[in-house]
């Protein structure tokens, strides 16, 4: 076989294996979306947890009501503070979408919405805001887990 043909064979085989091994081997995480996670449950049970635990405060995941692009240092998770029914329906919907984006429908316990605020000894990952849930038995942790486990 000539060197020219050998290169073509190697190229074709390499492309074949690259395409073949890349197809369907790794399932992407199923992220929560507005259509998958119950908004009424979020509004009644999850938003109050986020407010009561301080997640929506200025130093954390706060989203400024006057400038929705401004807020605290809390990464991609941004929420409006909604204590005392102070949020509009659109703001609650934005909070729901932000929380749902941190949910993993396929593996709810691995959702960032749960693992970031969970203490590392309990299986959490580093969270600059500290440990909000000391264990997976925390009532608020279990409420959020239940919400993610019960998609529409």
Phi and psi in radians as a Rosetta constraint file:
Dihedral C 1 N 2 CA 2 C 2 CIRCULARHARMONIC -1.280 0.35
Dihedral N 2 CA 2 C 2 N 3 CIRCULARHARMONIC 2.723 0.35
Dihedral C 2 N 3 CA 3 C 3 CIRCULARHARMONIC -1.014 0.35
Dihedral N 3 CA 3 C 3 N 4 CIRCULARHARMONIC -0.590 0.35
Dihedral C 3 N 4 CA 4 C 4 CIRCULARHARMONIC -1.122 0.35
Dihedral N 4 CA 4 C 4 N 5 CIRCULARHARMONIC -0.831 0.35
Dihedral C 4 N 5 CA 5 C 5 CIRCULARHARMONIC -1.162 0.35
Dihedral N 5 CA 5 C 5 N 6 CIRCULARHARMONIC -0.652 0.35
Dihedral C 5 N 6 CA 6 C 6 CIRCULARHARMONIC -1.069 0.35
Dihedral N 6 CA 6 C 6 N 7 CIRCULARHARMONIC -0.738 0.35
Dihedral C 6 N 7 CA 7 C 7 CIRCULARHARMONIC -1.092 0.35
Dihedral N 7 CA 7 C 7 N 8 CIRCULARHARMONIC -0.714 0.35
Dihedral C 7 N 8 CA 8 C 8 CIRCULARHARMONIC -1.136 0.35
Dihedral N 8 CA 8 C 8 N 9 CIRCULARHARMONIC -0.727 0.35
Dihedral C 8 N 9 CA 9 C 9 CIRCULARHARMONIC -1.101 0.35
Dihedral N 9 CA 9 C 9 N 10 CIRCULARHARMONIC -0.789 0.35
Dihedral C 9 N 10 CA 10 C 10 CIRCULARHARMONIC -1.094 0.35
Dihedral N 10 CA 10 C 10 N 11 CIRCULARHARMONIC -0.742 0.35
Dihedral C 10 N 11 CA 11 C 11 CIRCULARHARMONIC -1.095 0.35
Dihedral N 11 CA 11 C 11 N 12 CIRCULARHARMONIC -0.830 0.35
Dihedral C 11 N 12 CA 12 C 12 CIRCULARHARMONIC -1.113 0.35
Dihedral N 12 CA 12 C 12 N 13 CIRCULARHARMONIC -0.783 0.35
Dihedral C 12 N 13 CA 13 C 13 CIRCULARHARMONIC -1.108 0.35
Dihedral N 13 CA 13 C 13 N 14 CIRCULARHARMONIC -0.750 0.35
Dihedral C 13 N 14 CA 14 C 14 CIRCULARHARMONIC -1.076 0.35
Dihedral N 14 CA 14 C 14 N 15 CIRCULARHARMONIC -0.780 0.35
Dihedral C 14 N 15 CA 15 C 15 CIRCULARHARMONIC -1.111 0.35
Dihedral N 15 CA 15 C 15 N 16 CIRCULARHARMONIC -0.754 0.35
Dihedral C 15 N 16 CA 16 C 16 CIRCULARHARMONIC -1.016 0.35
Dihedral N 16 CA 16 C 16 N 17 CIRCULARHARMONIC -0.862 0.35
Dihedral C 16 N 17 CA 17 C 17 CIRCULARHARMONIC -1.171 0.35
Dihedral N 17 CA 17 C 17 N 18 CIRCULARHARMONIC -0.635 0.35
Dihedral C 17 N 18 CA 18 C 18 CIRCULARHARMONIC -1.095 0.35
Dihedral N 18 CA 18 C 18 N 19 CIRCULARHARMONIC -0.801 0.35
Dihedral C 18 N 19 CA 19 C 19 CIRCULARHARMONIC -1.207 0.35
Dihedral N 19 CA 19 C 19 N 20 CIRCULARHARMONIC -0.718 0.35
Dihedral C 19 N 20 CA 20 C 20 CIRCULARHARMONIC -1.170 0.35
Dihedral N 20 CA 20 C 20 N 21 CIRCULARHARMONIC -0.740 0.35
Dihedral C 20 N 21 CA 21 C 21 CIRCULARHARMONIC -1.350 0.35
Dihedral N 21 CA 21 C 21 N 22 CIRCULARHARMONIC -0.373 0.35
Dihedral C 21 N 22 CA 22 C 22 CIRCULARHARMONIC -1.491 0.35
Dihedral N 22 CA 22 C 22 N 23 CIRCULARHARMONIC -0.188 0.35
Dihedral C 22 N 23 CA 23 C 23 CIRCULARHARMONIC -1.569 0.35
Dihedral N 23 CA 23 C 23 N 24 CIRCULARHARMONIC 1.957 0.35
Dihedral C 23 N 24 CA 24 C 24 CIRCULARHARMONIC 1.238 0.35
Dihedral N 24 CA 24 C 24 N 25 CIRCULARHARMONIC 0.169 0.35
Dihedral C 24 N 25 CA 25 C 25 CIRCULARHARMONIC -1.402 0.35
Dihedral N 25 CA 25 C 25 N 26 CIRCULARHARMONIC -0.636 0.35
Dihedral C 25 N 26 CA 26 C 26 CIRCULARHARMONIC -2.044 0.35
Dihedral N 26 CA 26 C 26 N 27 CIRCULARHARMONIC 2.068 0.35
Dihedral C 26 N 27 CA 27 C 27 CIRCULARHARMONIC -1.410 0.35
Dihedral N 27 CA 27 C 27 N 28 CIRCULARHARMONIC 2.261 0.35
Dihedral C 27 N 28 CA 28 C 28 CIRCULARHARMONIC -1.212 0.35
Dihedral N 28 CA 28 C 28 N 29 CIRCULARHARMONIC 2.643 0.35
Dihedral C 28 N 29 CA 29 C 29 CIRCULARHARMONIC -1.119 0.35
Dihedral N 29 CA 29 C 29 N 30 CIRCULARHARMONIC 2.454 0.35
Dihedral C 29 N 30 CA 30 C 30 CIRCULARHARMONIC -1.498 0.35
Dihedral N 30 CA 30 C 30 N 31 CIRCULARHARMONIC 1.828 0.35
Dihedral C 30 N 31 CA 31 C 31 CIRCULARHARMONIC -1.359 0.35
Dihedral N 31 CA 31 C 31 N 32 CIRCULARHARMONIC 2.538 0.35
Dihedral C 31 N 32 CA 32 C 32 CIRCULARHARMONIC -1.201 0.35
Dihedral N 32 CA 32 C 32 N 33 CIRCULARHARMONIC 2.598 0.35
Dihedral C 32 N 33 CA 33 C 33 CIRCULARHARMONIC -2.372 0.35
Dihedral N 33 CA 33 C 33 N 34 CIRCULARHARMONIC 2.949 0.35
Dihedral C 33 N 34 CA 34 C 34 CIRCULARHARMONIC -0.958 0.35
Dihedral N 34 CA 34 C 34 N 35 CIRCULARHARMONIC -0.613 0.35
Dihedral C 34 N 35 CA 35 C 35 CIRCULARHARMONIC -1.388 0.35
Dihedral N 35 CA 35 C 35 N 36 CIRCULARHARMONIC -0.228 0.35
Dihedral C 35 N 36 CA 36 C 36 CIRCULARHARMONIC -1.794 0.35
Dihedral N 36 CA 36 C 36 N 37 CIRCULARHARMONIC -0.508 0.35
Dihedral C 36 N 37 CA 37 C 37 CIRCULARHARMONIC -1.950 0.35
Dihedral N 37 CA 37 C 37 N 38 CIRCULARHARMONIC 2.354 0.35
Dihedral C 37 N 38 CA 38 C 38 CIRCULARHARMONIC -1.131 0.35
Dihedral N 38 CA 38 C 38 N 39 CIRCULARHARMONIC 2.083 0.35
Dihedral C 38 N 39 CA 39 C 39 CIRCULARHARMONIC -1.227 0.35
Dihedral N 39 CA 39 C 39 N 40 CIRCULARHARMONIC -0.669 0.35
Dihedral C 39 N 40 CA 40 C 40 CIRCULARHARMONIC -1.100 0.35
Dihedral N 40 CA 40 C 40 N 41 CIRCULARHARMONIC -0.718 0.35
Dihedral C 40 N 41 CA 41 C 41 CIRCULARHARMONIC -1.128 0.35
Dihedral N 41 CA 41 C 41 N 42 CIRCULARHARMONIC -0.737 0.35
Dihedral C 41 N 42 CA 42 C 42 CIRCULARHARMONIC -1.006 0.35
Dihedral N 42 CA 42 C 42 N 43 CIRCULARHARMONIC -0.878 0.35
Dihedral C 42 N 43 CA 43 C 43 CIRCULARHARMONIC -1.058 0.35
Dihedral N 43 CA 43 C 43 N 44 CIRCULARHARMONIC -0.773 0.35
Dihedral C 43 N 44 CA 44 C 44 CIRCULARHARMONIC -1.415 0.35
Dihedral N 44 CA 44 C 44 N 45 CIRCULARHARMONIC -0.605 0.35
Dihedral C 44 N 45 CA 45 C 45 CIRCULARHARMONIC -2.054 0.35
Dihedral N 45 CA 45 C 45 N 46 CIRCULARHARMONIC -0.697 0.35
Dihedral C 45 N 46 CA 46 C 46 CIRCULARHARMONIC -1.479 0.35
Dihedral N 46 CA 46 C 46 N 47 CIRCULARHARMONIC -0.796 0.35
Dihedral C 46 N 47 CA 47 C 47 CIRCULARHARMONIC -0.988 0.35
Dihedral N 47 CA 47 C 47 N 48 CIRCULARHARMONIC -0.781 0.35
Dihedral C 47 N 48 CA 48 C 48 CIRCULARHARMONIC -1.048 0.35
Dihedral N 48 CA 48 C 48 N 49 CIRCULARHARMONIC -0.617 0.35
Dihedral C 48 N 49 CA 49 C 49 CIRCULARHARMONIC -1.101 0.35
Dihedral N 49 CA 49 C 49 N 50 CIRCULARHARMONIC -0.814 0.35
Dihedral C 49 N 50 CA 50 C 50 CIRCULARHARMONIC -1.080 0.35
Dihedral N 50 CA 50 C 50 N 51 CIRCULARHARMONIC -0.683 0.35
Dihedral C 50 N 51 CA 51 C 51 CIRCULARHARMONIC -1.226 0.35
Dihedral N 51 CA 51 C 51 N 52 CIRCULARHARMONIC -0.823 0.35
Dihedral C 51 N 52 CA 52 C 52 CIRCULARHARMONIC -1.144 0.35
Dihedral N 52 CA 52 C 52 N 53 CIRCULARHARMONIC -0.542 0.35
Dihedral C 52 N 53 CA 53 C 53 CIRCULARHARMONIC -1.481 0.35
Dihedral N 53 CA 53 C 53 N 54 CIRCULARHARMONIC -0.023 0.35
Dihedral C 53 N 54 CA 54 C 54 CIRCULARHARMONIC 1.504 0.35
Dihedral N 54 CA 54 C 54 N 55 CIRCULARHARMONIC 0.134 0.35
Dihedral C 54 N 55 CA 55 C 55 CIRCULARHARMONIC -1.105 0.35
Dihedral N 55 CA 55 C 55 N 56 CIRCULARHARMONIC -0.547 0.35
Dihedral C 55 N 56 CA 56 C 56 CIRCULARHARMONIC -1.608 0.35
Dihedral N 56 CA 56 C 56 N 57 CIRCULARHARMONIC 0.137 0.35
Dihedral C 56 N 57 CA 57 C 57 CIRCULARHARMONIC -1.386 0.35
Dihedral N 57 CA 57 C 57 N 58 CIRCULARHARMONIC 2.830 0.35
Dihedral C 57 N 58 CA 58 C 58 CIRCULARHARMONIC -0.973 0.35
Dihedral N 58 CA 58 C 58 N 59 CIRCULARHARMONIC -0.582 0.35
Dihedral C 58 N 59 CA 59 C 59 CIRCULARHARMONIC -1.435 0.35
Dihedral N 59 CA 59 C 59 N 60 CIRCULARHARMONIC -0.031 0.35
Dihedral C 59 N 60 CA 60 C 60 CIRCULARHARMONIC -2.121 0.35
Dihedral N 60 CA 60 C 60 N 61 CIRCULARHARMONIC -1.945 0.35
Dihedral C 60 N 61 CA 61 C 61 CIRCULARHARMONIC -1.748 0.35
Dihedral N 61 CA 61 C 61 N 62 CIRCULARHARMONIC 0.349 0.35
Dihedral C 61 N 62 CA 62 C 62 CIRCULARHARMONIC -0.986 0.35
Dihedral N 62 CA 62 C 62 N 63 CIRCULARHARMONIC 2.356 0.35
Dihedral C 62 N 63 CA 63 C 63 CIRCULARHARMONIC -2.011 0.35
Dihedral N 63 CA 63 C 63 N 64 CIRCULARHARMONIC 2.147 0.35
Dihedral C 63 N 64 CA 64 C 64 CIRCULARHARMONIC -1.193 0.35
Dihedral N 64 CA 64 C 64 N 65 CIRCULARHARMONIC 2.196 0.35
Dihedral C 64 N 65 CA 65 C 65 CIRCULARHARMONIC -1.167 0.35
Dihedral N 65 CA 65 C 65 N 66 CIRCULARHARMONIC -0.446 0.35
Dihedral C 65 N 66 CA 66 C 66 CIRCULARHARMONIC -1.508 0.35
Dihedral N 66 CA 66 C 66 N 67 CIRCULARHARMONIC -0.400 0.35
Dihedral C 66 N 67 CA 67 C 67 CIRCULARHARMONIC -2.522 0.35
Dihedral N 67 CA 67 C 67 N 68 CIRCULARHARMONIC 1.550 0.35
Dihedral C 67 N 68 CA 68 C 68 CIRCULARHARMONIC -1.010 0.35
Dihedral N 68 CA 68 C 68 N 69 CIRCULARHARMONIC -0.272 0.35
Dihedral C 68 N 69 CA 69 C 69 CIRCULARHARMONIC -1.531 0.35
Dihedral N 69 CA 69 C 69 N 70 CIRCULARHARMONIC -0.172 0.35
Dihedral C 69 N 70 CA 70 C 70 CIRCULARHARMONIC -1.762 0.35
Dihedral N 70 CA 70 C 70 N 71 CIRCULARHARMONIC 2.770 0.35
Dihedral C 70 N 71 CA 71 C 71 CIRCULARHARMONIC 2.848 0.35
Dihedral N 71 CA 71 C 71 N 72 CIRCULARHARMONIC -2.827 0.35
Dihedral C 71 N 72 CA 72 C 72 CIRCULARHARMONIC -1.279 0.35
Dihedral N 72 CA 72 C 72 N 73 CIRCULARHARMONIC -3.136 0.35
Dihedral C 72 N 73 CA 73 C 73 CIRCULARHARMONIC -1.466 0.35
Dihedral N 73 CA 73 C 73 N 74 CIRCULARHARMONIC 0.246 0.35
Dihedral C 73 N 74 CA 74 C 74 CIRCULARHARMONIC -1.369 0.35
Dihedral N 74 CA 74 C 74 N 75 CIRCULARHARMONIC 0.661 0.35
Dihedral C 74 N 75 CA 75 C 75 CIRCULARHARMONIC 1.152 0.35
Dihedral N 75 CA 75 C 75 N 76 CIRCULARHARMONIC -2.543 0.35
Dihedral C 75 N 76 CA 76 C 76 CIRCULARHARMONIC -1.446 0.35
Dihedral N 76 CA 76 C 76 N 77 CIRCULARHARMONIC -0.193 0.35
Dihedral C 76 N 77 CA 77 C 77 CIRCULARHARMONIC -1.522 0.35
Dihedral N 77 CA 77 C 77 N 78 CIRCULARHARMONIC 1.929 0.35
Dihedral C 77 N 78 CA 78 C 78 CIRCULARHARMONIC -2.231 0.35
Dihedral N 78 CA 78 C 78 N 79 CIRCULARHARMONIC 2.291 0.35
Dihedral C 78 N 79 CA 79 C 79 CIRCULARHARMONIC -2.443 0.35
Dihedral N 79 CA 79 C 79 N 80 CIRCULARHARMONIC 2.579 0.35
Dihedral C 79 N 80 CA 80 C 80 CIRCULARHARMONIC -1.400 0.35
Dihedral N 80 CA 80 C 80 N 81 CIRCULARHARMONIC 2.536 0.35
Dihedral C 80 N 81 CA 81 C 81 CIRCULARHARMONIC -1.313 0.35
Dihedral N 81 CA 81 C 81 N 82 CIRCULARHARMONIC 2.246 0.35
Dihedral C 81 N 82 CA 82 C 82 CIRCULARHARMONIC -2.165 0.35
Dihedral N 82 CA 82 C 82 N 83 CIRCULARHARMONIC 0.538 0.35
Dihedral C 82 N 83 CA 83 C 83 CIRCULARHARMONIC -1.173 0.35
Dihedral N 83 CA 83 C 83 N 84 CIRCULARHARMONIC 2.493 0.35
Dihedral C 83 N 84 CA 84 C 84 CIRCULARHARMONIC 1.080 0.35
Dihedral N 84 CA 84 C 84 N 85 CIRCULARHARMONIC 0.636 0.35
Dihedral C 84 N 85 CA 85 C 85 CIRCULARHARMONIC 0.980 0.35
Dihedral N 85 CA 85 C 85 N 86 CIRCULARHARMONIC 0.630 0.35
Dihedral C 85 N 86 CA 86 C 86 CIRCULARHARMONIC -1.482 0.35
Dihedral N 86 CA 86 C 86 N 87 CIRCULARHARMONIC -0.016 0.35
Dihedral C 86 N 87 CA 87 C 87 CIRCULARHARMONIC -1.706 0.35
Dihedral N 87 CA 87 C 87 N 88 CIRCULARHARMONIC 2.551 0.35
Dihedral C 87 N 88 CA 88 C 88 CIRCULARHARMONIC -1.378 0.35
Dihedral N 88 CA 88 C 88 N 89 CIRCULARHARMONIC 2.860 0.35
Dihedral C 88 N 89 CA 89 C 89 CIRCULARHARMONIC -0.988 0.35
Dihedral N 89 CA 89 C 89 N 90 CIRCULARHARMONIC -0.649 0.35
Dihedral C 89 N 90 CA 90 C 90 CIRCULARHARMONIC -1.162 0.35
Dihedral N 90 CA 90 C 90 N 91 CIRCULARHARMONIC -0.655 0.35
Dihedral C 90 N 91 CA 91 C 91 CIRCULARHARMONIC -1.189 0.35
Dihedral N 91 CA 91 C 91 N 92 CIRCULARHARMONIC -0.711 0.35
Dihedral C 91 N 92 CA 92 C 92 CIRCULARHARMONIC -1.095 0.35
Dihedral N 92 CA 92 C 92 N 93 CIRCULARHARMONIC -0.695 0.35
Dihedral C 92 N 93 CA 93 C 93 CIRCULARHARMONIC -1.123 0.35
Dihedral N 93 CA 93 C 93 N 94 CIRCULARHARMONIC -0.712 0.35
Dihedral C 93 N 94 CA 94 C 94 CIRCULARHARMONIC -1.102 0.35
Dihedral N 94 CA 94 C 94 N 95 CIRCULARHARMONIC -0.719 0.35
Dihedral C 94 N 95 CA 95 C 95 CIRCULARHARMONIC -1.102 0.35
Dihedral N 95 CA 95 C 95 N 96 CIRCULARHARMONIC -0.768 0.35
Dihedral C 95 N 96 CA 96 C 96 CIRCULARHARMONIC -1.019 0.35
Dihedral N 96 CA 96 C 96 N 97 CIRCULARHARMONIC -0.819 0.35
Dihedral C 96 N 97 CA 97 C 97 CIRCULARHARMONIC -1.090 0.35
Dihedral N 97 CA 97 C 97 N 98 CIRCULARHARMONIC -0.709 0.35
Dihedral C 97 N 98 CA 98 C 98 CIRCULARHARMONIC -1.136 0.35
Dihedral N 98 CA 98 C 98 N 99 CIRCULARHARMONIC -0.760 0.35
Dihedral C 98 N 99 CA 99 C 99 CIRCULARHARMONIC -1.162 0.35
Dihedral N 99 CA 99 C 99 N 100 CIRCULARHARMONIC -0.742 0.35
Dihedral C 99 N 100 CA 100 C 100 CIRCULARHARMONIC -1.093 0.35
Dihedral N 100 CA 100 C 100 N 101 CIRCULARHARMONIC -0.553 0.35
Dihedral C 100 N 101 CA 101 C 101 CIRCULARHARMONIC -1.189 0.35
Dihedral N 101 CA 101 C 101 N 102 CIRCULARHARMONIC -0.288 0.35
Dihedral C 101 N 102 CA 102 C 102 CIRCULARHARMONIC -1.759 0.35
Dihedral N 102 CA 102 C 102 N 103 CIRCULARHARMONIC 0.116 0.35
Dihedral C 102 N 103 CA 103 C 103 CIRCULARHARMONIC -1.767 0.35
Dihedral N 103 CA 103 C 103 N 104 CIRCULARHARMONIC 2.552 0.35
Dihedral C 103 N 104 CA 104 C 104 CIRCULARHARMONIC -2.061 0.35
Dihedral N 104 CA 104 C 104 N 105 CIRCULARHARMONIC 1.807 0.35
Dihedral C 104 N 105 CA 105 C 105 CIRCULARHARMONIC -1.117 0.35
Dihedral N 105 CA 105 C 105 N 106 CIRCULARHARMONIC -0.662 0.35
Dihedral C 105 N 106 CA 106 C 106 CIRCULARHARMONIC -1.196 0.35
Dihedral N 106 CA 106 C 106 N 107 CIRCULARHARMONIC -0.568 0.35
Dihedral C 106 N 107 CA 107 C 107 CIRCULARHARMONIC -2.493 0.35
Dihedral N 107 CA 107 C 107 N 108 CIRCULARHARMONIC 1.350 0.35
Dihedral C 107 N 108 CA 108 C 108 CIRCULARHARMONIC -0.914 0.35
Dihedral N 108 CA 108 C 108 N 109 CIRCULARHARMONIC -0.682 0.35
Dihedral C 108 N 109 CA 109 C 109 CIRCULARHARMONIC -1.154 0.35
Dihedral N 109 CA 109 C 109 N 110 CIRCULARHARMONIC -0.319 0.35
Dihedral C 109 N 110 CA 110 C 110 CIRCULARHARMONIC -1.650 0.35
Dihedral N 110 CA 110 C 110 N 111 CIRCULARHARMONIC 0.124 0.35
Dihedral C 110 N 111 CA 111 C 111 CIRCULARHARMONIC -1.086 0.35
Dihedral N 111 CA 111 C 111 N 112 CIRCULARHARMONIC 2.383 0.35
Dihedral C 111 N 112 CA 112 C 112 CIRCULARHARMONIC -1.067 0.35
Dihedral N 112 CA 112 C 112 N 113 CIRCULARHARMONIC -0.497 0.35
Dihedral C 112 N 113 CA 113 C 113 CIRCULARHARMONIC -1.065 0.35
Dihedral N 113 CA 113 C 113 N 114 CIRCULARHARMONIC -0.414 0.35
Dihedral C 113 N 114 CA 114 C 114 CIRCULARHARMONIC -1.820 0.35
Dihedral N 114 CA 114 C 114 N 115 CIRCULARHARMONIC -0.701 0.35
Dihedral C 114 N 115 CA 115 C 115 CIRCULARHARMONIC -1.344 0.35
Dihedral N 115 CA 115 C 115 N 116 CIRCULARHARMONIC -0.554 0.35
Dihedral C 115 N 116 CA 116 C 116 CIRCULARHARMONIC -1.133 0.35
Dihedral N 116 CA 116 C 116 N 117 CIRCULARHARMONIC -0.846 0.35
Dihedral C 116 N 117 CA 117 C 117 CIRCULARHARMONIC -1.467 0.35
Dihedral N 117 CA 117 C 117 N 118 CIRCULARHARMONIC -0.020 0.35
Dihedral C 117 N 118 CA 118 C 118 CIRCULARHARMONIC -1.446 0.35
Dihedral N 118 CA 118 C 118 N 119 CIRCULARHARMONIC 2.402 0.35
Dihedral C 118 N 119 CA 119 C 119 CIRCULARHARMONIC -0.988 0.35
Dihedral N 119 CA 119 C 119 N 120 CIRCULARHARMONIC 2.420 0.35
Dihedral C 119 N 120 CA 120 C 120 CIRCULARHARMONIC -1.000 0.35
Dihedral N 120 CA 120 C 120 N 121 CIRCULARHARMONIC -0.728 0.35
Dihedral C 120 N 121 CA 121 C 121 CIRCULARHARMONIC -1.079 0.35
Dihedral N 121 CA 121 C 121 N 122 CIRCULARHARMONIC -0.350 0.35
Dihedral C 121 N 122 CA 122 C 122 CIRCULARHARMONIC -1.636 0.35
Dihedral N 122 CA 122 C 122 N 123 CIRCULARHARMONIC 0.055 0.35
Dihedral C 122 N 123 CA 123 C 123 CIRCULARHARMONIC 1.895 0.35
Dihedral N 123 CA 123 C 123 N 124 CIRCULARHARMONIC 0.122 0.35
Dihedral C 123 N 124 CA 124 C 124 CIRCULARHARMONIC -1.419 0.35
Dihedral N 124 CA 124 C 124 N 125 CIRCULARHARMONIC 3.074 0.35
Dihedral C 124 N 125 CA 125 C 125 CIRCULARHARMONIC -2.076 0.35
Dihedral N 125 CA 125 C 125 N 126 CIRCULARHARMONIC 2.798 0.35
Dihedral C 125 N 126 CA 126 C 126 CIRCULARHARMONIC -0.906 0.35
Dihedral N 126 CA 126 C 126 N 127 CIRCULARHARMONIC 2.334 0.35
Dihedral C 126 N 127 CA 127 C 127 CIRCULARHARMONIC -2.387 0.35
Dihedral N 127 CA 127 C 127 N 128 CIRCULARHARMONIC 2.034 0.35
Dihedral C 127 N 128 CA 128 C 128 CIRCULARHARMONIC -1.088 0.35
Dihedral N 128 CA 128 C 128 N 129 CIRCULARHARMONIC -0.352 0.35
Dihedral C 128 N 129 CA 129 C 129 CIRCULARHARMONIC -1.443 0.35
Dihedral N 129 CA 129 C 129 N 130 CIRCULARHARMONIC 0.031 0.35
Dihedral C 129 N 130 CA 130 C 130 CIRCULARHARMONIC 1.577 0.35
Dihedral N 130 CA 130 C 130 N 131 CIRCULARHARMONIC -3.099 0.35
Dihedral C 130 N 131 CA 131 C 131 CIRCULARHARMONIC -1.558 0.35
Dihedral N 131 CA 131 C 131 N 132 CIRCULARHARMONIC 1.941 0.35
Dihedral C 131 N 132 CA 132 C 132 CIRCULARHARMONIC -1.589 0.35
Dihedral N 132 CA 132 C 132 N 133 CIRCULARHARMONIC -0.509 0.35
Dihedral C 132 N 133 CA 133 C 133 CIRCULARHARMONIC -2.080 0.35
Dihedral N 133 CA 133 C 133 N 134 CIRCULARHARMONIC 2.060 0.35
Dihedral C 133 N 134 CA 134 C 134 CIRCULARHARMONIC -1.359 0.35
Dihedral N 134 CA 134 C 134 N 135 CIRCULARHARMONIC -0.396 0.35
Dihedral C 134 N 135 CA 135 C 135 CIRCULARHARMONIC -2.654 0.35
Dihedral N 135 CA 135 C 135 N 136 CIRCULARHARMONIC 2.930 0.35
Dihedral C 135 N 136 CA 136 C 136 CIRCULARHARMONIC -1.306 0.35
Dihedral N 136 CA 136 C 136 N 137 CIRCULARHARMONIC -0.100 0.35
Dihedral C 136 N 137 CA 137 C 137 CIRCULARHARMONIC -1.551 0.35
Dihedral N 137 CA 137 C 137 N 138 CIRCULARHARMONIC -0.073 0.35
Dihedral C 137 N 138 CA 138 C 138 CIRCULARHARMONIC -1.015 0.35
Dihedral N 138 CA 138 C 138 N 139 CIRCULARHARMONIC 2.357 0.35
Dihedral C 138 N 139 CA 139 C 139 CIRCULARHARMONIC -1.002 0.35
Dihedral N 139 CA 139 C 139 N 140 CIRCULARHARMONIC -0.754 0.35
Dihedral C 139 N 140 CA 140 C 140 CIRCULARHARMONIC -1.208 0.35
Dihedral N 140 CA 140 C 140 N 141 CIRCULARHARMONIC -0.686 0.35
Dihedral C 140 N 141 CA 141 C 141 CIRCULARHARMONIC -1.008 0.35
Dihedral N 141 CA 141 C 141 N 142 CIRCULARHARMONIC -0.818 0.35
Dihedral C 141 N 142 CA 142 C 142 CIRCULARHARMONIC -1.152 0.35
Dihedral N 142 CA 142 C 142 N 143 CIRCULARHARMONIC -0.585 0.35
Dihedral C 142 N 143 CA 143 C 143 CIRCULARHARMONIC -1.153 0.35
Dihedral N 143 CA 143 C 143 N 144 CIRCULARHARMONIC -0.764 0.35
Dihedral C 143 N 144 CA 144 C 144 CIRCULARHARMONIC -1.158 0.35
Dihedral N 144 CA 144 C 144 N 145 CIRCULARHARMONIC -0.743 0.35
Dihedral C 144 N 145 CA 145 C 145 CIRCULARHARMONIC -1.035 0.35
Dihedral N 145 CA 145 C 145 N 146 CIRCULARHARMONIC -0.774 0.35
Dihedral C 145 N 146 CA 146 C 146 CIRCULARHARMONIC -1.075 0.35
Dihedral N 146 CA 146 C 146 N 147 CIRCULARHARMONIC -0.703 0.35
Dihedral C 146 N 147 CA 147 C 147 CIRCULARHARMONIC -1.071 0.35
Dihedral N 147 CA 147 C 147 N 148 CIRCULARHARMONIC -0.766 0.35
Dihedral C 147 N 148 CA 148 C 148 CIRCULARHARMONIC -1.234 0.35
Dihedral N 148 CA 148 C 148 N 149 CIRCULARHARMONIC -0.603 0.35
Dihedral C 148 N 149 CA 149 C 149 CIRCULARHARMONIC -1.290 0.35
Dihedral N 149 CA 149 C 149 N 150 CIRCULARHARMONIC -0.191 0.35
Dihedral C 149 N 150 CA 150 C 150 CIRCULARHARMONIC -2.061 0.35
Dihedral N 150 CA 150 C 150 N 151 CIRCULARHARMONIC 1.029 0.35
Dihedral C 150 N 151 CA 151 C 151 CIRCULARHARMONIC -1.151 0.35
Dihedral N 151 CA 151 C 151 N 152 CIRCULARHARMONIC 2.785 0.35
